[in-house]
């Protein structure tokens, strides 16, 4: 085979050019481009790490602000509940005072009305006694033909009525 027999003649030349080619590739890519690529990757990694750290700090700040806001909201809610409770208590006291005043007014009116009723009752009873004593005197005079003294008739009517 002629290709194999030529191998020894071209072998040294091929090795020489392969070394030159790989050396050239090593220096151009390995020494020139790879450090630039690695620097770019390192820069991106650093930027990503910085961005993540900034995001974490912002999240912590937001959590702290949220916790502070929730605390303030709870305080405001508690203050509002206290104000509402105080307003309810004040309204209850005012209503109780108005009811007490109205009750006192009603009690006074009832006492006046009871007094007027008692006076009217006494007047009516006195009038009934007077009418009854006059009627009893007239009845005795007509039936028995006896004249009865007005004081005696009144005493007899009182005894029967109050008996």
Helices and strands as residue ranges (DSSP letters): H 2-5, H 7-25, I 26-33, H 34-143, H 150-162
